[in-house]
Amino acid sequence: MSNTIKVGLLGFGTVGTGVLRIIKAHSQKIEKTIGQTFDITKVLVRQIEKYQNNEELAHITLTTNIDDILNDASIDMVVEVMGSVDIARDYIIRALKAKKHVVTANKDLIALHGDELMKLAGQQHCDLYYEASVAGGIPILRTLVNSMASDEIKEVVGIVNGTTNYMLTKMTENGLSYQEALAQAQALGFAEANPSSDVDGLDAARKMVILTRLAFGMQIDLDDITTTGITQIDREDIQNAKQLGYVIKLLGTAKEIDEKVYVEVGPVLIKDNHPLSNVQNENNAVFVVGAAVGKTMYYGPGAGELPTANSVVSDMINIAKNMTLQTTGNIFSHYSRQKALLPKEKIKSPYYFRLNMLDETGRFLEMTKIFAEAGASFAKVKQDQVNNDIASIMIITHPMSVDMYDKIMDKLSQYEAVTVKLAMKVLEN
């Protein structure tokens, strides 16, 4: 085997630039670690003219035609950092069929088509790794698969979206409104012009698909995940949380009980002394509970050029080791079980509600009956006046099931005297 592994890079945006820089800057360490070097020989871009004066790409062939990479027999490895889903899926399928190992940072692709691609990689005796697809620079996937391989993971709870965490941090620390926090995140490049994937929770949900697969061996679908975003959170909720000793975070949660899993994404009230409460700005963190190891947390930058690129290059190094040992054909984990979803009545936690209610005699009693009929009871209640006609009611319940919560929300939606402004779970510990 040659001491140089030739690589085709698909995309040269933020992460692609970081991959090239790390390989060049750390070439000596990489060679001492694996006895080989990486040589990015070709880069797929949309417009060659855009990069013609880029000195970093000197001596590298630029192309707009994927066939120039896939048909090059000297290229052993393809690194996909271009984004998209359908085009990336097509390119990776073709790369695997051409017997090229693949590294991708594409969370959407892996969440939606990971099983298909991993099956194909095995058939082609090629490696397929995707550490950078979740939590950027945090090596959480390899930790779940390798470091916790002997443990029985019971729960994975994560701040896995930097945009929403940045926004909630600014709303908490600086008193910004939702719209002000979003505008600031967009100005700094943390949020897209259309932020719906982040603020509606879809980005986090796709990452939870991947985490659930590796933690519990189950391939779940996005439709299996109860997903709520942060668009309804306002200053009143932030202040309520502070007064009660909590902070609000958008969390992805995957939990196993009796060999069945429940996965959700949504804003959650967490105690201000919980390790996740101190994860600020665009950083990510994943909190893992194992039967043997107990509670552990993995923290770091969830995005960015070099942190994400570092995870990509780490995958490349692992593939290089497998090539040397002639043990290719690997995916992150072969641990697999039949999907089994936990019934909603088995998932219990306290809930926070903020309601606007007509301030009329008997209305409060009618509202409490809705909770009581579902079997829920109150741990804390606070009432403030919005104006002469409307009262704002904050409620924290004792632990109740998701099924009970759904029944309450359905009844409240039919009760004209009450408007639900926000409802979310409370993390107990």
C-alpha positions in Angstrom: 0.0 0.0 0.0 1.2 3.5 -0.8 2.1 5.8 2.1 -0.2 8.4 0.6 -4.0 8.0 0.6 -5.6 10.1 -2.1 -8.8 11.8 -1.3 -11.7 13.4 -3.3 -13.4 16.2 -1.4 -17.0 17.0 -2.3 -17.6 20.6 -1.4 -15.3 23.4 -0.3 -17.4 25.5 2.0 -16.7 26.1 5.7 -16.1 22.5 6.6 -14.3 21.5 3.4 -11.9 24.4 3.9 -11.3 23.3 7.5 -10.6 19.7 6.4 -7.9 20.9 4.0 -6.3 23.2 6.6 -6.2 20.5 9.3 -4.6 17.9 6.9 -1.9 20.4 5.9 -1.3 21.8 9.4 -1.2 18.4 11.2 0.4 16.3 8.4 3.4 15.3 10.6 1.2 14.1 13.5 -1.1 12.3 11.1 1.8 10.5 9.5 3.3 9.5 12.8 -0.1 8.3 14.0 -1.1 6.1 11.0 2.1 5.9 9.0 0.5 7.5 6.0 -0.5 10.9 4.7 -3.6 12.3 3.1 -3.5 14.0 -0.3 -6.6 15.8 -1.4 -6.1 15.6 -5.1 -9.5 16.7 -6.4 -12.3 18.9 -5.1 -15.8 19.1 -6.4 -17.2 22.6 -6.5 -20.1 24.4 -8.1 -18.1 27.1 -9.8 -14.4 26.7 -10.6 -14.0 30.5 -11.2 -14.9 31.2 -7.6 -11.7 29.4 -6.4 -9.2 30.1 -9.1 -7.2 32.6 -7.0 -7.4 30.5 -3.8 -3.8 29.7 -2.8 -5.0 26.8 -0.5 -6.2 25.0 -3.6 -2.9 25.3 -5.5 -1.9 21.9 -7.0 -5.4 20.6 -6.4 -7.7 19.8 -9.4 -11.0 21.5 -9.2 -14.0 20.0 -11.0 -17.7 20.5 -11.4 -18.2 16.9 -12.6 -18.5 14.2 -9.9 -17.3 11.6 -12.5 -13.8 13.1 -12.4 -13.6 11.9 -8.8 -15.6 8.6 -8.9 -13.8 7.4 -12.1 -10.4 8.1 -10.7 -9.0 4.8 -9.6 -6.2 6.5 -7.6 -8.7 8.0 -5.2 -9.4 5.7 -2.2 -11.6 7.9 -0.1 -14.4 10.4 -0.7 -15.2 13.1 1.9 -18.7 14.6 1.5 -19.1 18.1 3.1 -21.4 19.6 0.5 -24.7 19.3 2.3 -28.0 18.6 0.6 -29.7 15.2 0.7 -30.7 13.8 -2.6 -27.5 14.8 -4.5 -25.3 13.8 -1.7 -27.1 10.4 -1.4 -26.6 9.8 -5.1 -22.9 10.7 -5.0 -22.2 8.5 -1.9 -24.0 5.5 -3.4 -21.9 5.9 -6.5 -18.7 6.3 -4.5 -19.4 3.1 -2.5 -20.2 1.2 -5.6 -16.9 2.4 -7.0 -15.2 0.8 -3.9 -14.3 4.2 -2.3 -14.5 4.7 1.5 -16.7 7.5 2.6 -16.7 10.1 5.3 -19.7 12.5 5.6 -20.8 15.3 7.9 -24.3 15.3 6.5 -26.8 14.8 9.4 -29.9 15.1 7.2 -28.6 12.4 4.9 -27.6 10.0 7.6 -30.9 10.5 9.5 -33.0 9.9 6.4 -30.9 7.3 4.5 -28.3 6.0 6.9 -29.6 2.4 7.0 -29.5 2.2 3.2 -26.0 3.6 2.9 -24.6 1.5 5.8 -26.0 -1.7 4.2 -24.4 -0.8 0.9 -21.1 0.1 2.5 -21.1 -3.4 4.1 -21.9 -5.1 0.8 -19.0 -3.2 -0.9 -16.6 -3.8 1.9 -16.1 -0.1 2.3 -16.0 2.1 5.4 -18.7 4.7 6.0 -18.2 7.1 9.0 -20.1 10.2 10.0 -18.9 11.5 13.4 -19.3 15.1 12.4 -23.0 14.7 11.7 -23.9 15.3 15.3 -22.5 17.9 17.7 -19.7 19.1 15.4 -16.5 18.8 17.3 -17.7 16.6 20.1 -16.8 12.9 19.5 -20.1 11.7 20.8 -20.9 9.0 18.3 -17.6 7.2 18.7 -18.0 7.6 22.5 -21.3 5.8 22.4 -20.1 3.1 20.1 -16.6 2.4 21.5 -16.2 3.9 25.0 -19.7 2.8 26.2 -19.9 -0.5 24.2 -20.0 -2.6 27.3 -22.6 -0.4 29.1 -26.3 -0.4 28.8 -27.3 3.1 27.9 -30.5 4.2 29.5 -30.9 7.8 28.4 -29.3 10.4 26.0 -30.2 14.0 26.5 -28.6 16.7 24.4 -28.3 20.3 23.4 -27.6 19.5 19.8 -28.6 22.7 18.0 -26.3 25.7 18.4 -28.7 28.2 16.9 -31.4 27.7 19.4 -29.0 27.4 22.3 -27.4 30.8 21.3 -30.9 32.4 21.1 -32.1 31.0 24.4 -28.8 32.1 26.0 -29.3 35.7 24.8 -33.0 35.7 25.9 -31.9 34.5 29.4 -28.8 36.6 29.9 -29.6 39.8 28.0 -33.4 39.9 28.2 -33.8 39.7 24.4 -37.1 38.8 22.9 -37.4 35.8 20.6 -37.3 38.1 17.5 -34.4 40.1 18.8 -32.4 36.9 19.6 -33.2 35.5 16.2 -32.0 38.7 14.4 -28.8 38.6 16.4 -28.2 35.0 15.6 -28.8 35.7 11.9 -26.5 38.7 11.9 -23.7 36.5 13.3 -24.2 33.7 10.9 -25.6 31.3 13.5 -29.0 31.2 11.9 -30.1 30.9 8.3 -32.3 33.5 6.6 -35.0 30.8 6.9 -34.4 29.5 10.4 -37.3 27.0 10.6 -35.2 23.9 10.6 -33.4 25.1 13.7 -36.2 27.0 15.6 -38.9 24.4 14.9 -36.7 21.6 16.2 -36.2 19.6 13.0 -32.4 19.9 12.9 -32.3 18.5 16.5 -34.8 15.7 15.7 -32.6 14.5 12.8 -29.6 14.3 15.1 -31.6 12.4 17.7 -32.4 9.8 15.0 -28.7 9.2 14.7 -28.0 9.2 18.4 -30.9 6.8 19.1 -29.6 4.4 16.4 -26.1 4.3 18.0 -27.2 4.4 21.7 -30.0 1.9 21.5 -29.5 0.1 18.2 -33.0 1.1 16.9 -33.6 2.9 13.6 -36.5 5.3 14.3 -38.2 7.6 11.9 -38.6 11.4 12.2 -42.4 10.7 12.5 -41.6 8.7 15.7 -40.2 11.8 17.4 -42.5 14.3 19.2 -40.9 17.6 18.0 -41.6 21.1 19.3 -39.5 24.3 18.6 -38.8 27.5 20.6 -41.0 29.9 18.6 -43.6 30.3 21.4 -41.1 31.2 24.2 -41.1 34.8 25.3 -39.7 36.9 28.1 -42.5 35.9 30.6 -41.4 32.2 30.3 -37.7 33.2 30.8 -38.6 35.2 33.9 -40.8 32.4 35.3 -38.0 30.0 34.8 -35.5 32.3 36.7 -37.9 32.8 39.6 -38.3 29.1 40.0 -34.5 28.3 39.7 -34.7 26.9 36.2 -33.4 27.8 32.7 -35.0 26.9 29.4 -33.1 24.8 26.9 -34.1 23.0 23.7 -33.3 19.4 24.4 -33.4 16.2 22.4 -34.2 13.2 24.6 -34.0 9.5 23.9 -34.9 7.2 26.8 -35.2 3.5 27.1 -37.6 1.7 29.5 -38.3 -2.1 29.3 -36.4 -2.3 26.0 -38.6 0.3 24.4 -37.6 3.8 23.5 -39.3 7.2 23.5 -37.6 10.1 21.6 -38.6 13.8 21.6 -37.3 17.2 20.9 -38.6 20.4 22.6 -38.0 23.2 25.1 -37.5 22.0 28.6 -37.2 23.6 32.0 -34.1 22.4 33.7 -32.7 23.2 37.1 -30.1 26.0 37.0 -27.5 23.6 38.8 -27.9 20.9 36.2 -24.7 20.5 34.0 -26.7 21.2 30.8 -28.0 24.5 32.2 -24.5 26.0 31.9 -24.0 25.2 28.2 -24.1 28.7 26.7 -24.3 30.3 23.3 -23.7 28.1 20.2 -22.1 25.2 22.2 -23.5 21.8 22.3 -23.5 19.1 25.0 -24.8 15.5 25.3 -25.7 14.0 28.7 -25.6 10.2 28.8 -26.9 7.9 31.5 -25.4 4.4 31.5 -26.4 1.5 33.8 -22.8 1.0 34.7 -21.0 4.4 34.3 -23.9 6.5 35.6 -24.2 10.1 34.4 -21.6 11.6 32.0 -21.6 14.7 29.8 -19.7 15.6 26.6 -19.4 19.3 25.9 -17.9 21.4 23.1 -18.5 23.4 19.9 -21.4 22.1 17.9 -20.4 23.6 14.6 -17.7 25.7 13.0 -14.9 25.2 10.5 -12.2 23.5 12.5 -14.2 21.7 15.2 -16.4 20.0 12.6 -13.5 19.4 10.3 -11.5 17.8 13.1 -14.3 15.2 13.5 -14.2 14.6 9.7 -10.4 14.1 9.7 -10.6 11.8 12.7 -13.0 9.6 10.7 -10.5 9.7 7.8 -7.7 8.5 10.2 -9.9 5.6 11.4 -10.5 4.5 7.8 -6.8 4.7 7.1 -6.0 2.4 10.0 -8.6 -0.1 8.7 -7.1 0.1 5.2 -3.7 -0.7 6.7 -5.1 -3.7 8.7 -7.3 -4.7 5.7 -10.4 -4.7 7.9 -12.5 -2.3 5.9 -16.2 -2.6 5.5 -17.0 -1.0 8.8 -19.8 1.2 9.9 -20.0 3.0 13.3 -21.9 0.2 14.9 -23.4 -3.2 14.1 -25.6 -3.1 17.2 -29.1 -3.4 16.0 -32.5 -4.3 17.5 -36.1 -4.2 16.3 -37.7 -0.8 16.7 -39.9 -0.8 19.8 -41.6 2.5 20.8 -42.5 3.1 24.5 -46.2 3.8 25.0 -47.0 7.4 26.0 -48.4 6.4 29.3 -45.0 5.0 30.4 -43.2 8.4 30.0 -43.8 10.6 33.1 -42.4 14.0 34.1 -43.7 17.3 35.5 -45.0 19.9 33.0 -44.9 23.7 32.8 -48.0 25.5 31.3 -48.5 29.2 30.7 -52.1 30.0 29.9 -54.0 33.2 29.2 -57.5 32.9 30.7 -60.6 35.1 30.9 -60.5 36.7 34.3 -64.1 35.8 35.2 -65.6 34.0 38.2 -65.5 30.3 37.9 -63.1 30.1 35.0 -60.1 29.0 37.1 -62.2 26.2 38.6 -63.3 25.0 35.2 -59.7 25.1 34.0 -58.5 23.0 37.0 -61.2 20.4 36.3 -59.6 19.8 32.9 -56.3 18.8 34.6 -58.0 16.9 37.4 -60.1 14.8 35.0 -56.9 13.8 33.2 -55.4 12.7 36.5 -52.9 15.6 36.9 -52.2 17.7 40.0 -50.5 21.0 40.6 -47.1 21.5 42.2 -47.0 25.3 41.7 -49.5 27.9 40.5 -49.0 31.6 39.8 -51.5 34.1 38.5 -50.7 37.6 37.1 -52.9 40.1 35.4 -52.4 40.8 31.7 -55.2 43.4 31.6 -58.6 43.9 33.2 -60.0 40.9 31.2 -57.2 38.5 31.0 -55.1 36.7 33.6 -51.8 34.9 32.9 -51.6 31.5 34.7 -48.4 29.6 35.2 -48.7 26.0 36.3 -46.1 23.3 37.1 -47.7 19.9 37.6 -46.6 16.9 39.5 -45.2 14.1 37.2 -47.7 13.0 34.7 -47.6 10.9 31.5 -47.4 12.1 28.0 -50.7 10.5 27.4 -52.2 12.7 30.2 -50.5 15.7 28.7 -52.1 15.1 25.3 -55.5 14.8 26.8 -55.1 18.1 28.7 -53.9 19.9 25.6 -56.8 18.6 23.6 -59.4 19.7 26.2 -57.7 23.1 26.6 -57.8 23.7 22.9 -61.6 23.2 23.0 -62.1 25.6 26.0 -62.6 29.0 24.6 -61.8 30.8 27.9 -58.2 29.6 27.8 -55.4 30.0 25.4 -52.3 27.9 25.8 -49.3 30.2 25.3 -46.6 27.6 26.0 -46.4 24.0 27.4 -43.2 22.1 28.0 -41.6 19.4 30.2 -39.6 19.9 33.3 -36.4 17.9 33.7 -36.4 16.5 37.2 -32.7 15.6 37.6 
